[in-house]
Amino acid sequence: VSRVKMVLKKVSLPYISATHLLGYRPITSMNDIDTLISNNALWSKMLVEEDPGFFEKLSQTQKPRFLWIGCSDSRVPAERLTGLEPGELFVHRNVANLVIHTDLNCLSVMQFAIDMLKVKHIMVVGHYGCGGVRAAMNDLRIGIVDNWIRHVKDVRNSHLDWLNTVPEGPLRYDALCELNVLQQCFNVCQTTMVEDAWARGQEIVVHGWVYGIQNGLINDLRMSVKSSADVVPAYEKAVAQVRERYA
């Protein structure tokens, strides 16, 4: 049974939507910043009523077992969609969920998660309908982010002949989205932090997932790597499975 299925069995979660907080009146304007502050006060109040010592315990330490490396897209709330509570998930997000070997932001998050927090799992999580993936596939010019998305274009170019056999449009975007996640998983496995952790016997498993905004479900791409020796075989097998799915 996957961890996702296990955590979704939780009944009581410390998350509530704006519609619950406001008597089913949704926020209609982001200019109403006071609404966000009011939401926070009500959220805190509800948690304290449910567990009076919740924030006191949370303030003492964090012991997450998971590091989530995902896209910045606002429709992908990592804790909520996995059913996890505050303190259970360490999160890094950027456009198109990239792991670049010169990105000190991402690498610093990984180093802290591995060496200090001792996370057991690292999940690279993309999502279908990703604007960065679509821009890379179609060579769209957006602005400074084009330089960042260049890394997704590199993934596209590595598989371009095959991608051109996939029907143009959503299917091709989904295929590239999955290939991008697999490449970023491969990159995670090649970082010095992960390689050193495996070398000293620290337990870390790297996973590749894609979240479906259209149905709220996580698609496990079956690339789960727990040692340096597994990286290339796991990557090649996962890529082959992507190609089979879109054949």
Disulfide bonds with the S-S distance in Angstrom:
none
